[in-house]
Amino acid sequence: MPDEFTLREMRSIKTLTGLLPGQIEEALDQGDLDIVLALVIISAARAGKKVTEETVLDWTLSEIDFVDEPAKPKKKVEDPTPA
């Protein structure tokens, strides 16, 4: 599981699973397949591949292999208020 999700990814997780960010780890521990589905879709997107929920639903758990990814550089948010 990534160390951190983008806001877009967190929104996708909530849409697909109904889970809030603080509930993800517990859902994984309990074997919630909706969070596995969401993580597969997010992981594929991070790898530059688009997969749909319908496609992933036809995979078996043995066909899914998560690997570590390098950390992303942090983005700088500038204050839009003029000084």
PDB file of N, CA, C and O in Angstrom:
ATOM      1  N   MET A   1       0.849  -1.179   0.000  1.00  0.00           N
ATOM      2  CA  MET A   1       0.000   0.000   0.000  1.00  0.00           C
ATOM      3  C   MET A   1       0.892   1.239   0.000  1.00  0.00           C
ATOM      4  O   MET A   1       1.895   1.274   0.713  1.00  0.00           O
ATOM      5  N   PRO A   2       0.547   2.244  -0.779  1.00  0.00           N
ATOM      6  CA  PRO A   2       1.355   3.457  -0.799  1.00  0.00           C
ATOM      7  C   PRO A   2       1.412   4.120   0.575  1.00  0.00           C
ATOM      8  O   PRO A   2       0.504   3.969   1.393  1.00  0.00           O
ATOM      9  N   ASP A   3       2.501   4.858   0.811  1.00  0.00           N
ATOM     10  CA  ASP A   3       2.620   5.621   2.056  1.00  0.00           C
ATOM     11  C   ASP A   3       1.552   6.699   2.123  1.00  0.00           C
ATOM     12  O   ASP A   3       1.037   7.019   3.195  1.00  0.00           O
ATOM     13  N   GLU A   4       1.230   7.252   0.967  1.00  0.00           N
ATOM     14  CA  GLU A   4       0.244   8.320   0.936  1.00  0.00           C
ATOM     15  C   GLU A   4      -0.474   8.316  -0.405  1.00  0.00           C
ATOM     16  O   GLU A   4       0.090   7.943  -1.433  1.00  0.00           O
ATOM     17  N   PHE A   5      -1.725   8.736  -0.367  1.00  0.00           N
ATOM     18  CA  PHE A   5      -2.549   8.805  -1.566  1.00  0.00           C
ATOM     19  C   PHE A   5      -2.747  10.259  -1.960  1.00  0.00           C
ATOM     20  O   PHE A   5      -2.731  11.150  -1.111  1.00  0.00           O
ATOM     21  N   THR A   6      -2.936  10.494  -3.259  1.00  0.00           N
ATOM     22  CA  THR A   6      -3.303  11.837  -3.698  1.00  0.00           C
ATOM     23  C   THR A   6      -4.763  12.069  -3.310  1.00  0.00           C
ATOM     24  O   THR A   6      -5.484  11.129  -2.973  1.00  0.00           O
ATOM     25  N   LEU A   7      -5.179  13.303  -3.360  1.00  0.00           N
ATOM     26  CA  LEU A   7      -6.579  13.613  -3.061  1.00  0.00           C
ATOM     27  C   LEU A   7      -7.497  12.903  -4.056  1.00  0.00           C
ATOM     28  O   LEU A   7      -8.561  12.410  -3.682  1.00  0.00           O
ATOM     29  N   ARG A   8      -7.084  12.856  -5.315  1.00  0.00           N
ATOM     30  CA  ARG A   8      -7.881  12.175  -6.342  1.00  0.00           C
ATOM     31  C   ARG A   8      -8.020  10.688  -6.014  1.00  0.00           C
ATOM     32  O   ARG A   8      -9.096  10.105  -6.153  1.00  0.00           O
ATOM     33  N   GLU A   9      -6.910  10.089  -5.577  1.00  0.00           N
ATOM     34  CA  GLU A   9      -6.937   8.677  -5.224  1.00  0.00           C
ATOM     35  C   GLU A   9      -7.826   8.422  -4.008  1.00  0.00           C
ATOM     36  O   GLU A   9      -8.577   7.447  -3.979  1.00  0.00           O
ATOM     37  N   MET A  10      -7.741   9.294  -3.011  1.00  0.00           N
ATOM     38  CA  MET A  10      -8.593   9.137  -1.827  1.00  0.00           C
ATOM     39  C   MET A  10     -10.068   9.253  -2.200  1.00  0.00           C
ATOM     40  O   MET A  10     -10.918   8.539  -1.667  1.00  0.00           O
ATOM     41  N   ARG A  11     -10.350  10.154  -3.111  1.00  0.00           N
ATOM     42  CA  ARG A  11     -11.738  10.318  -3.573  1.00  0.00           C
ATOM     43  C   ARG A  11     -12.200   9.058  -4.311  1.00  0.00           C
ATOM     44  O   ARG A  11     -13.330   8.605  -4.130  1.00  0.00           O
ATOM     45  N   SER A  12     -11.322   8.502  -5.140  1.00  0.00           N
ATOM     46  CA  SER A  12     -11.657   7.262  -5.855  1.00  0.00           C
ATOM     47  C   SER A  12     -11.907   6.118  -4.884  1.00  0.00           C
ATOM     48  O   SER A  12     -12.842   5.338  -5.061  1.00  0.00           O
ATOM     49  N   ILE A  13     -11.066   6.020  -3.853  1.00  0.00           N
ATOM     50  CA  ILE A  13     -11.243   4.977  -2.844  1.00  0.00           C
ATOM     51  C   ILE A  13     -12.601   5.123  -2.173  1.00  0.00           C
ATOM     52  O   ILE A  13     -13.318   4.139  -1.991  1.00  0.00           O
ATOM     53  N   LYS A  14     -12.955   6.345  -1.807  1.00  0.00           N
ATOM     54  CA  LYS A  14     -14.243   6.565  -1.145  1.00  0.00           C
ATOM     55  C   LYS A  14     -15.397   6.227  -2.087  1.00  0.00           C
ATOM     56  O   LYS A  14     -16.392   5.639  -1.664  1.00  0.00           O
ATOM     57  N   THR A  15     -15.268   6.595  -3.356  1.00  0.00           N
ATOM     58  CA  THR A  15     -16.318   6.305  -4.333  1.00  0.00           C
ATOM     59  C   THR A  15     -16.493   4.803  -4.526  1.00  0.00           C
ATOM     60  O   THR A  15     -17.616   4.301  -4.575  1.00  0.00           O
ATOM     61  N   LEU A  16     -15.377   4.093  -4.634  1.00  0.00           N
ATOM     62  CA  LEU A  16     -15.434   2.650  -4.891  1.00  0.00           C
ATOM     63  C   LEU A  16     -15.782   1.822  -3.663  1.00  0.00           C
ATOM     64  O   LEU A  16     -16.385   0.754  -3.777  1.00  0.00           O
ATOM     65  N   THR A  17     -15.396   2.322  -2.474  1.00  0.00           N
ATOM     66  CA  THR A  17     -15.522   1.489  -1.271  1.00  0.00           C
ATOM     67  C   THR A  17     -16.431   2.067  -0.195  1.00  0.00           C
ATOM     68  O   THR A  17     -16.964   1.327   0.632  1.00  0.00           O
ATOM     69  N   GLY A  18     -16.610   3.382  -0.201  1.00  0.00           N
ATOM     70  CA  GLY A  18     -17.343   4.034   0.880  1.00  0.00           C
ATOM     71  C   GLY A  18     -16.476   4.272   2.107  1.00  0.00           C
ATOM     72  O   GLY A  18     -16.960   4.774   3.121  1.00  0.00           O
ATOM     73  N   LEU A  19     -15.184   3.910   2.020  1.00  0.00           N
ATOM     74  CA  LEU A  19     -14.279   4.047   3.163  1.00  0.00           C
ATOM     75  C   LEU A  19     -13.651   5.427   3.234  1.00  0.00           C
ATOM     76  O   LEU A  19     -13.371   6.055   2.213  1.00  0.00           O
ATOM     77  N   LEU A  20     -13.436   5.884   4.450  1.00  0.00           N
ATOM     78  CA  LEU A  20     -12.657   7.093   4.694  1.00  0.00           C
ATOM     79  C   LEU A  20     -11.188   6.680   4.799  1.00  0.00           C
ATOM     80  O   LEU A  20     -10.903   5.516   5.079  1.00  0.00           O
ATOM     81  N   PRO A  21     -10.248   7.605   4.582  1.00  0.00           N
ATOM     82  CA  PRO A  21      -8.829   7.244   4.622  1.00  0.00           C
ATOM     83  C   PRO A  21      -8.398   6.484   5.876  1.00  0.00           C
ATOM     84  O   PRO A  21      -7.586   5.564   5.782  1.00  0.00           O
ATOM     85  N   GLY A  22      -8.917   6.844   7.030  1.00  0.00           N
ATOM     86  CA  GLY A  22      -8.539   6.182   8.273  1.00  0.00           C
ATOM     87  C   GLY A  22      -9.075   4.762   8.413  1.00  0.00           C
ATOM     88  O   GLY A  22      -8.701   4.045   9.341  1.00  0.00           O
ATOM     89  N   GLN A  23      -9.940   4.358   7.508  1.00  0.00           N
ATOM     90  CA  GLN A  23     -10.540   3.030   7.575  1.00  0.00           C
ATOM     91  C   GLN A  23      -9.884   2.023   6.633  1.00  0.00           C
ATOM     92  O   GLN A  23     -10.209   0.836   6.671  1.00  0.00           O
ATOM     93  N   ILE A  24      -8.966   2.487   5.793  1.00  0.00           N
ATOM     94  CA  ILE A  24      -8.386   1.637   4.751  1.00  0.00           C
ATOM     95  C   ILE A  24      -7.615   0.460   5.332  1.00  0.00           C
ATOM     96  O   ILE A  24      -7.828  -0.682   4.926  1.00  0.00           O
ATOM     97  N   GLU A  25      -6.732   0.727   6.268  1.00  0.00           N
ATOM     98  CA  GLU A  25      -5.899  -0.337   6.817  1.00  0.00           C
ATOM     99  C   GLU A  25      -6.741  -1.423   7.504  1.00  0.00           C
ATOM    100  O   GLU A  25      -6.475  -2.613   7.341  1.00  0.00           O
ATOM    101  N   GLU A  26      -7.745  -1.009   8.262  1.00  0.00           N
ATOM    102  CA  GLU A  26      -8.612  -1.977   8.928  1.00  0.00           C
ATOM    103  C   GLU A  26      -9.380  -2.810   7.904  1.00  0.00           C
ATOM    104  O   GLU A  26      -9.544  -4.018   8.072  1.00  0.00           O
ATOM    105  N   ALA A  27      -9.855  -2.145   6.831  1.00  0.00           N
ATOM    106  CA  ALA A  27     -10.584  -2.871   5.784  1.00  0.00           C
ATOM    107  C   ALA A  27      -9.687  -3.911   5.120  1.00  0.00           C
ATOM    108  O   ALA A  27     -10.132  -5.016   4.811  1.00  0.00           O
ATOM    109  N   LEU A  28      -8.426  -3.553   4.901  1.00  0.00           N
ATOM    110  CA  LEU A  28      -7.475  -4.517   4.339  1.00  0.00           C
ATOM    111  C   LEU A  28      -7.264  -5.687   5.287  1.00  0.00           C
ATOM    112  O   LEU A  28      -7.246  -6.842   4.863  1.00  0.00           O
ATOM    113  N   ASP A  29      -7.105  -5.386   6.568  1.00  0.00           N
ATOM    114  CA  ASP A  29      -6.909  -6.435   7.575  1.00  0.00           C
ATOM    115  C   ASP A  29      -8.095  -7.394   7.624  1.00  0.00           C
ATOM    116  O   ASP A  29      -7.934  -8.581   7.904  1.00  0.00           O
ATOM    117  N   GLN A  30      -9.288  -6.866   7.350  1.00  0.00           N
ATOM    118  CA  GLN A  30     -10.498  -7.681   7.405  1.00  0.00           C
ATOM    119  C   GLN A  30     -10.795  -8.383   6.076  1.00  0.00           C
ATOM    120  O   GLN A  30     -11.774  -9.121   5.964  1.00  0.00           O
ATOM    121  N   GLY A  31      -9.942  -8.149   5.067  1.00  0.00           N
ATOM    122  CA  GLY A  31     -10.131  -8.817   3.781  1.00  0.00           C
ATOM    123  C   GLY A  31     -11.201  -8.208   2.897  1.00  0.00           C
ATOM    124  O   GLY A  31     -11.788  -8.905   2.069  1.00  0.00           O
ATOM    125  N   ASP A  32     -11.464  -6.914   3.060  1.00  0.00           N
ATOM    126  CA  ASP A  32     -12.464  -6.223   2.251  1.00  0.00           C
ATOM    127  C   ASP A  32     -11.994  -6.195   0.793  1.00  0.00           C
ATOM    128  O   ASP A  32     -10.981  -5.571   0.475  1.00  0.00           O
ATOM    129  N   LEU A  33     -12.725  -6.865  -0.081  1.00  0.00           N
ATOM    130  CA  LEU A  33     -12.313  -6.947  -1.485  1.00  0.00           C
ATOM    131  C   LEU A  33     -12.525  -5.641  -2.247  1.00  0.00           C
ATOM    132  O   LEU A  33     -11.868  -5.416  -3.263  1.00  0.00           O
ATOM    133  N   ASP A  34     -13.425  -4.775  -1.780  1.00  0.00           N
ATOM    134  CA  ASP A  34     -13.619  -3.487  -2.447  1.00  0.00           C
ATOM    135  C   ASP A  34     -12.357  -2.625  -2.349  1.00  0.00           C
ATOM    136  O   ASP A  34     -12.021  -1.915  -3.297  1.00  0.00           O
ATOM    137  N   ILE A  35     -11.656  -2.680  -1.213  1.00  0.00           N
ATOM    138  CA  ILE A  35     -10.437  -1.886  -1.081  1.00  0.00           C
ATOM    139  C   ILE A  35      -9.331  -2.487  -1.949  1.00  0.00           C
ATOM    140  O   ILE A  35      -8.516  -1.751  -2.505  1.00  0.00           O
ATOM    141  N   VAL A  36      -9.295  -3.802  -2.068  1.00  0.00           N
ATOM    142  CA  VAL A  36      -8.326  -4.440  -2.971  1.00  0.00           C
ATOM    143  C   VAL A  36      -8.593  -3.973  -4.397  1.00  0.00           C
ATOM    144  O   VAL A  36      -7.661  -3.624  -5.123  1.00  0.00           O
ATOM    145  N   LEU A  37      -9.844  -3.967  -4.796  1.00  0.00           N
ATOM    146  CA  LEU A  37     -10.237  -3.491  -6.123  1.00  0.00           C
ATOM    147  C   LEU A  37      -9.767  -2.053  -6.347  1.00  0.00           C
ATOM    148  O   LEU A  37      -9.176  -1.743  -7.381  1.00  0.00           O
ATOM    149  N   ALA A  38     -10.028  -1.190  -5.386  1.00  0.00           N
ATOM    150  CA  ALA A  38      -9.630   0.216  -5.508  1.00  0.00           C
ATOM    151  C   ALA A  38      -8.110   0.355  -5.607  1.00  0.00           C
ATOM    152  O   ALA A  38      -7.613   1.144  -6.411  1.00  0.00           O
ATOM    153  N   LEU A  39      -7.373  -0.400  -4.800  1.00  0.00           N
ATOM    154  CA  LEU A  39      -5.911  -0.323  -4.831  1.00  0.00           C
ATOM    155  C   LEU A  39      -5.339  -0.843  -6.139  1.00  0.00           C
ATOM    156  O   LEU A  39      -4.330  -0.325  -6.617  1.00  0.00           O
ATOM    157  N   VAL A  40      -5.958  -1.846  -6.719  1.00  0.00           N
ATOM    158  CA  VAL A  40      -5.511  -2.349  -8.025  1.00  0.00           C
ATOM    159  C   VAL A  40      -5.687  -1.266  -9.084  1.00  0.00           C
ATOM    160  O   VAL A  40      -4.786  -1.025  -9.888  1.00  0.00           O
ATOM    161  N   ILE A  41      -6.840  -0.620  -9.084  1.00  0.00           N
ATOM    162  CA  ILE A  41      -7.117   0.428 -10.071  1.00  0.00           C
ATOM    163  C   ILE A  41      -6.160   1.603  -9.890  1.00  0.00           C
ATOM    164  O   ILE A  41      -5.645   2.141 -10.871  1.00  0.00           O
ATOM    165  N   ILE A  42      -5.920   2.001  -8.648  1.00  0.00           N
ATOM    166  CA  ILE A  42      -5.005   3.113  -8.366  1.00  0.00           C
ATOM    167  C   ILE A  42      -3.577   2.735  -8.739  1.00  0.00           C
ATOM    168  O   ILE A  42      -2.859   3.540  -9.333  1.00  0.00           O
ATOM    169  N   SER A  43      -3.162   1.532  -8.401  1.00  0.00           N
ATOM    170  CA  SER A  43      -1.800   1.084  -8.723  1.00  0.00           C
ATOM    171  C   SER A  43      -1.586   1.043 -10.232  1.00  0.00           C
ATOM    172  O   SER A  43      -0.533   1.450 -10.723  1.00  0.00           O
ATOM    173  N   ALA A  44      -2.570   0.559 -10.958  1.00  0.00           N
ATOM    174  CA  ALA A  44      -2.463   0.525 -12.416  1.00  0.00           C
ATOM    175  C   ALA A  44      -2.350   1.940 -12.976  1.00  0.00           C
ATOM    176  O   ALA A  44      -1.543   2.193 -13.871  1.00  0.00           O
ATOM    177  N   ALA A  45      -3.153   2.858 -12.452  1.00  0.00           N
ATOM    178  CA  ALA A  45      -3.095   4.253 -12.915  1.00  0.00           C
ATOM    179  C   ALA A  45      -1.722   4.858 -12.648  1.00  0.00           C
ATOM    180  O   ALA A  45      -1.191   5.590 -13.483  1.00  0.00           O
ATOM    181  N   ARG A  46      -1.149   4.556 -11.489  1.00  0.00           N
ATOM    182  CA  ARG A  46       0.195   5.070 -11.179  1.00  0.00           C
ATOM    183  C   ARG A  46       1.242   4.507 -12.131  1.00  0.00           C
ATOM    184  O   ARG A  46       2.267   5.142 -12.383  1.00  0.00           O
ATOM    185  N   ALA A  47       0.983   3.318 -12.657  1.00  0.00           N
ATOM    186  CA  ALA A  47       1.909   2.687 -13.601  1.00  0.00           C
ATOM    187  C   ALA A  47       1.606   3.099 -15.039  1.00  0.00           C
ATOM    188  O   ALA A  47       2.226   2.602 -15.979  1.00  0.00           O
ATOM    189  N   GLY A  48       0.642   4.016 -15.204  1.00  0.00           N
ATOM    190  CA  GLY A  48       0.312   4.508 -16.537  1.00  0.00           C
ATOM    191  C   GLY A  48      -0.635   3.605 -17.314  1.00  0.00           C
ATOM    192  O   GLY A  48      -0.751   3.732 -18.532  1.00  0.00           O
ATOM    193  N   LYS A  49      -1.312   2.697 -16.621  1.00  0.00           N
ATOM    194  CA  LYS A  49      -2.248   1.780 -17.273  1.00  0.00           C
ATOM    195  C   LYS A  49      -3.649   2.033 -16.746  1.00  0.00           C
ATOM    196  O   LYS A  49      -3.850   2.211 -15.545  1.00  0.00           O
ATOM    197  N   LYS A  50      -4.603   2.046 -17.643  1.00  0.00           N
ATOM    198  CA  LYS A  50      -5.989   2.270 -17.229  1.00  0.00           C
ATOM    199  C   LYS A  50      -6.711   0.930 -17.228  1.00  0.00           C
ATOM    200  O   LYS A  50      -6.801   0.255 -18.253  1.00  0.00           O
ATOM    201  N   VAL A  51      -7.220   0.561 -16.069  1.00  0.00           N
ATOM    202  CA  VAL A  51      -8.067  -0.624 -15.975  1.00  0.00           C
ATOM    203  C   VAL A  51      -9.394  -0.196 -15.374  1.00  0.00           C
ATOM    204  O   VAL A  51      -9.462   0.741 -14.578  1.00  0.00           O
ATOM    205  N   THR A  52     -10.426  -0.885 -15.763  1.00  0.00           N
ATOM    206  CA  THR A  52     -11.754  -0.549 -15.251  1.00  0.00           C
ATOM    207  C   THR A  52     -12.146  -1.510 -14.135  1.00  0.00           C
ATOM    208  O   THR A  52     -11.571  -2.588 -13.981  1.00  0.00           O
ATOM    209  N   GLU A  53     -13.120  -1.094 -13.380  1.00  0.00           N
ATOM    210  CA  GLU A  53     -13.649  -1.930 -12.308  1.00  0.00           C
ATOM    211  C   GLU A  53     -14.143  -3.263 -12.885  1.00  0.00           C
ATOM    212  O   GLU A  53     -13.906  -4.322 -12.305  1.00  0.00           O
ATOM    213  N   GLU A  54     -14.824  -3.201 -14.020  1.00  0.00           N
ATOM    214  CA  GLU A  54     -15.361  -4.409 -14.650  1.00  0.00           C
ATOM    215  C   GLU A  54     -14.249  -5.384 -15.041  1.00  0.00           C
ATOM    216  O   GLU A  54     -14.404  -6.595 -14.886  1.00  0.00           O
ATOM    217  N   THR A  55     -13.140  -4.864 -15.543  1.00  0.00           N
ATOM    218  CA  THR A  55     -12.019  -5.726 -15.918  1.00  0.00           C
ATOM    219  C   THR A  55     -11.426  -6.403 -14.696  1.00  0.00           C
ATOM    220  O   THR A  55     -11.220  -7.616 -14.696  1.00  0.00           O
ATOM    221  N   VAL A  56     -11.152  -5.635 -13.662  1.00  0.00           N
ATOM    222  CA  VAL A  56     -10.499  -6.161 -12.459  1.00  0.00           C
ATOM    223  C   VAL A  56     -11.385  -7.182 -11.752  1.00  0.00           C
ATOM    224  O   VAL A  56     -10.874  -8.135 -11.166  1.00  0.00           O
ATOM    225  N   LEU A  57     -12.684  -7.002 -11.796  1.00  0.00           N
ATOM    226  CA  LEU A  57     -13.596  -7.932 -11.129  1.00  0.00           C
ATOM    227  C   LEU A  57     -13.502  -9.350 -11.689  1.00  0.00           C
ATOM    228  O   LEU A  57     -13.909 -10.305 -11.027  1.00  0.00           O
ATOM    229  N   ASP A  58     -12.975  -9.494 -12.886  1.00  0.00           N
ATOM    230  CA  ASP A  58     -12.825 -10.823 -13.488  1.00  0.00           C
ATOM    231  C   ASP A  58     -11.474 -11.461 -13.180  1.00  0.00           C
ATOM    232  O   ASP A  58     -11.222 -12.585 -13.614  1.00  0.00           O
ATOM    233  N   TRP A  59     -10.602 -10.778 -12.448  1.00  0.00           N
ATOM    234  CA  TRP A  59      -9.299 -11.334 -12.085  1.00  0.00           C
ATOM    235  C   TRP A  59      -9.423 -12.138 -10.793  1.00  0.00           C
ATOM    236  O   TRP A  59     -10.331 -11.924  -9.990  1.00  0.00           O
ATOM    237  N   THR A  60      -8.491 -13.062 -10.617  1.00  0.00           N
ATOM    238  CA  THR A  60      -8.402 -13.767  -9.341  1.00  0.00           C
ATOM    239  C   THR A  60      -7.343 -13.074  -8.485  1.00  0.00           C
ATOM    240  O   THR A  60      -6.506 -12.336  -9.005  1.00  0.00           O
ATOM    241  N   LEU A  61      -7.380 -13.310  -7.192  1.00  0.00           N
ATOM    242  CA  LEU A  61      -6.385 -12.704  -6.304  1.00  0.00           C
ATOM    243  C   LEU A  61      -4.974 -13.150  -6.668  1.00  0.00           C
ATOM    244  O   LEU A  61      -4.024 -12.388  -6.486  1.00  0.00           O
ATOM    245  N   SER A  62      -4.821 -14.368  -7.178  1.00  0.00           N
ATOM    246  CA  SER A  62      -3.483 -14.847  -7.540  1.00  0.00           C
ATOM    247  C   SER A  62      -2.927 -14.135  -8.777  1.00  0.00           C
ATOM    248  O   SER A  62      -1.724 -14.203  -9.032  1.00  0.00           O
ATOM    249  N   GLU A  63      -3.773 -13.459  -9.544  1.00  0.00           N
ATOM    250  CA  GLU A  63      -3.319 -12.709 -10.716  1.00  0.00           C
ATOM    251  C   GLU A  63      -2.859 -11.290 -10.361  1.00  0.00           C
ATOM    252  O   GLU A  63      -2.337 -10.574 -11.215  1.00  0.00           O
ATOM    253  N   ILE A  64      -3.052 -10.892  -9.117  1.00  0.00           N
ATOM    254  CA  ILE A  64      -2.708  -9.534  -8.684  1.00  0.00           C
ATOM    255  C   ILE A  64      -1.403  -9.588  -7.910  1.00  0.00           C
ATOM    256  O   ILE A  64      -1.257 -10.359  -6.961  1.00  0.00           O
ATOM    257  N   ASP A  65      -0.456  -8.758  -8.327  1.00  0.00           N
ATOM    258  CA  ASP A  65       0.852  -8.729  -7.680  1.00  0.00           C
ATOM    259  C   ASP A  65       1.237  -7.271  -7.436  1.00  0.00           C
ATOM    260  O   ASP A  65       1.526  -6.537  -8.381  1.00  0.00           O
ATOM    261  N   PHE A  66       1.239  -6.853  -6.172  1.00  0.00           N
ATOM    262  CA  PHE A  66       1.627  -5.488  -5.824  1.00  0.00           C
ATOM    263  C   PHE A  66       3.133  -5.435  -5.613  1.00  0.00           C
ATOM    264  O   PHE A  66       3.704  -6.316  -4.969  1.00  0.00           O
ATOM    265  N   VAL A  67       3.775  -4.409  -6.150  1.00  0.00           N
ATOM    266  CA  VAL A  67       5.210  -4.207  -5.963  1.00  0.00           C
ATOM    267  C   VAL A  67       5.452  -2.812  -5.415  1.00  0.00           C
ATOM    268  O   VAL A  67       4.619  -1.919  -5.574  1.00  0.00           O
ATOM    269  N   ASP A  68       6.606  -2.628  -4.765  1.00  0.00           N
ATOM    270  CA  ASP A  68       6.945  -1.311  -4.219  1.00  0.00           C
ATOM    271  C   ASP A  68       7.188  -0.324  -5.345  1.00  0.00           C
ATOM    272  O   ASP A  68       7.641  -0.692  -6.429  1.00  0.00           O
ATOM    273  N   GLU A  69       6.879   0.933  -5.072  1.00  0.00           N
ATOM    274  CA  GLU A  69       7.148   1.995  -6.035  1.00  0.00           C
ATOM    275  C   GLU A  69       7.991   3.063  -5.370  1.00  0.00           C
ATOM    276  O   GLU A  69       7.920   3.248  -4.155  1.00  0.00           O
ATOM    277  N   PRO A  70       8.796   3.771  -6.163  1.00  0.00           N
ATOM    278  CA  PRO A  70       9.586   4.852  -5.559  1.00  0.00           C
ATOM    279  C   PRO A  70       8.691   5.982  -5.074  1.00  0.00           C
ATOM    280  O   PRO A  70       7.610   6.211  -5.616  1.00  0.00           O
ATOM    281  N   ALA A  71       9.151   6.679  -4.052  1.00  0.00           N
ATOM    282  CA  ALA A  71       8.384   7.799  -3.494  1.00  0.00           C
ATOM    283  C   ALA A  71       8.286   8.924  -4.509  1.00  0.00           C
ATOM    284  O   ALA A  71       9.230   9.191  -5.253  1.00  0.00           O
ATOM    285  N   LYS A  72       7.131   9.581  -4.530  1.00  0.00           N
ATOM    286  CA  LYS A  72       6.925  10.728  -5.410  1.00  0.00           C
ATOM    287  C   LYS A  72       7.448  11.985  -4.733  1.00  0.00           C
ATOM    288  O   LYS A  72       7.341  12.123  -3.515  1.00  0.00           O
ATOM    289  N   PRO A  73       8.022  12.915  -5.522  1.00  0.00           N
ATOM    290  CA  PRO A  73       8.446  14.182  -4.906  1.00  0.00           C
ATOM    291  C   PRO A  73       7.219  14.981  -4.464  1.00  0.00           C
ATOM    292  O   PRO A  73       6.168  14.922  -5.101  1.00  0.00           O
ATOM    293  N   LYS A  74       7.364  15.720  -3.377  1.00  0.00           N
ATOM    294  CA  LYS A  74       6.250  16.527  -2.868  1.00  0.00           C
ATOM    295  C   LYS A  74       6.060  17.754  -3.751  1.00  0.00           C
ATOM    296  O   LYS A  74       7.024  18.337  -4.248  1.00  0.00           O
ATOM    297  N   LYS A  75       4.796  18.134  -3.933  1.00  0.00           N
ATOM    298  CA  LYS A  75       4.467  19.311  -4.729  1.00  0.00           C
ATOM    299  C   LYS A  75       4.400  20.526  -3.818  1.00  0.00           C
ATOM    300  O   LYS A  75       3.919  20.448  -2.687  1.00  0.00           O
ATOM    301  N   LYS A  76       4.885  21.635  -4.322  1.00  0.00           N
ATOM    302  CA  LYS A  76       4.854  22.878  -3.556  1.00  0.00           C
ATOM    303  C   LYS A  76       3.561  23.614  -3.889  1.00  0.00           C
ATOM    304  O   LYS A  76       3.247  23.834  -5.059  1.00  0.00           O
ATOM    305  N   VAL A  77       2.818  23.989  -2.861  1.00  0.00           N
ATOM    306  CA  VAL A  77       1.594  24.765  -3.050  1.00  0.00           C
ATOM    307  C   VAL A  77       1.899  26.192  -2.659  1.00  0.00           C
ATOM    308  O   VAL A  77       2.296  26.474  -1.529  1.00  0.00           O
ATOM    309  N   GLU A  78       1.710  27.085  -3.608  1.00  0.00           N
ATOM    310  CA  GLU A  78       1.997  28.489  -3.343  1.00  0.00           C
ATOM    311  C   GLU A  78       0.729  29.208  -2.910  1.00  0.00           C
ATOM    312  O   GLU A  78      -0.371  28.883  -3.357  1.00  0.00           O
ATOM    313  N   ASP A  79       0.898  30.177  -2.046  1.00  0.00           N
ATOM    314  CA  ASP A  79      -0.224  30.983  -1.575  1.00  0.00           C
ATOM    315  C   ASP A  79      -0.672  31.903  -2.717  1.00  0.00           C
ATOM    316  O   ASP A  79       0.112  32.719  -3.200  1.00  0.00           O
ATOM    317  N   PRO A  80      -1.957  31.768  -3.155  1.00  0.00           N
ATOM    318  CA  PRO A  80      -2.422  32.601  -4.259  1.00  0.00           C
ATOM    319  C   PRO A  80      -2.698  34.052  -3.862  1.00  0.00           C
ATOM    320  O   PRO A  80      -2.987  34.881  -4.725  1.00  0.00           O
ATOM    321  N   THR A  81      -2.613  34.364  -2.586  1.00  0.00           N
ATOM    322  CA  THR A  81      -2.870  35.720  -2.105  1.00  0.00           C
ATOM    323  C   THR A  81      -1.664  36.608  -2.410  1.00  0.00           C
ATOM    324  O   THR A  81      -0.547  36.270  -2.016  1.00  0.00           O
ATOM    325  N   PRO A  82      -1.858  37.734  -3.102  1.00  0.00           N
ATOM    326  CA  PRO A  82      -0.731  38.618  -3.370  1.00  0.00           C
ATOM    327  C   PRO A  82      -0.146  39.190  -2.087  1.00  0.00           C
ATOM    328  O   PRO A  82      -0.868  39.471  -1.131  1.00  0.00           O
ATOM    329  N   ALA A  83       1.166  39.356  -2.081  1.00  0.00           N
ATOM    330  CA  ALA A  83       1.851  39.874  -0.881  1.00  0.00           C
ATOM    331  C   ALA A  83       1.743  41.378  -0.774  1.00  0.00           C
ATOM    332  O   ALA A  83       2.262  41.969   0.173  1.00  0.00           O
TER     333      ALA A  83
END
